[in-house]
Amino acid sequence: MRSTRTDLEGLVSLYESDAVFVPSPGQVATGTDSLREVFASFLATKPSFELKMTSLHQVGDLALESSTWKMECNDPEGNPMALGGTCSGVLRRQSDGRWLFVIDNPFASE
């Protein structure tokens, strides 16, 4: 799947209100306000994103997903750059049936 979508609130809505996201190795953002700030900075780079799910394991209302990702974007000076890695995430099924991230680590292999 390849996307250039820039919907900040749509992106934030994929996470529980107290979710943890790892924006870079050694850093952690927790909660909706922190996620919104991190994702706003991320979307400002005008990313093109490719995600490929490699595994999904479910037990009851919890799931562990692993995927590989590639991203092309611009650095703060506007120069093109490319990133990629292995992602690992924990999702929880909500009472309305949606699955939301509880923990999302795009740098699981680092």
N, C-alpha and C positions, 0 to 999 in steps of 0.2 A: 504494500500500500504506500503510495506517495502522496504527500499533501503539502499545500502552501497555505492552508487555512490560517486565519489570524483572529479567531474568535476567542478573546481573553476569557470572557465569562463562561463560554462553552468548555474551555480547557479546565478552568477551575472547578466546574461542576462535575468533573470526572473523579473528584477526590472527596473523601469524608472531611468534615469540618476541622478535625484535629489530625489530619494526615501528615505524614512525614515524606518529604521529597529531598533527594540529594542533587542539588544543582551542579555540583562539581565535587571531585574527590576531597573528602575532609570537611565539607560544608553540609549543613542540614537546615532545611526550612520546614517549619512546623506551623500548621494552621492556615486557614483560608487567607488571612491578610498577608502572611509571608509568601504563600504560594502565588497570590495575585501579583505581588511585587516581583518575584522571580520570573513568572511567566510573562509579565509585561516587558521586562528587560529582554527575555528570550525572543519574544515576538518582534521587538524593535530591530533585531538583526535580520529581519525578512527571510526567515529560514525556509528551505525546501527540505522536507523530512521524508525519509523512507523507513518503514518499520516492518520487520518480518518476525512473527511469533514462532518460536522454536519449540516451546513446550507449555503445557497447561495441565496442572494437577489440582483437583478439587476434593475437598473433604467438607461435607455439609455446606455451611455458608461461607467458607473460606476457600480461596484459590491462590495458587502460586503460579505466576506466569514468568516465562523467560523469553527474551526476544533479542534480536540484533537490530541495530539502528545505524543510519547514516544521515548526516545533516550537512547541507551546504548553506552558508550564510555569509554575512559581512561582519568583520571585526569592527570595533568602535571607530576606526579611521575610515571605514567603508571598503576595506580590502576584502576580496573573497577568501573564504576559508572553508575547510571541510573537517568534520569530526565524525566519530563513530564509536561504537562499542557494544557491549553486551548489557542488557537491562534485566533486572529482576524486580518483580512487584508482587505485593500481597493485596488481594482484593477481598471485599466482604459484600455478600448479597444483602441488599437493603430490604426493608419490609414491603416496598413497592415492586420488588423483583429486580431492580437495577443492581449492577455490580459497580462498586466504587473503590478506588485505590485507598488503602490504609498506609502502605509503604511503597514508595517508588524510587528505585535506585538505578538510574541510567548508566552508572559506572560500577556495576556489580563486579566486574572482572578486575578492578583496580584496587 
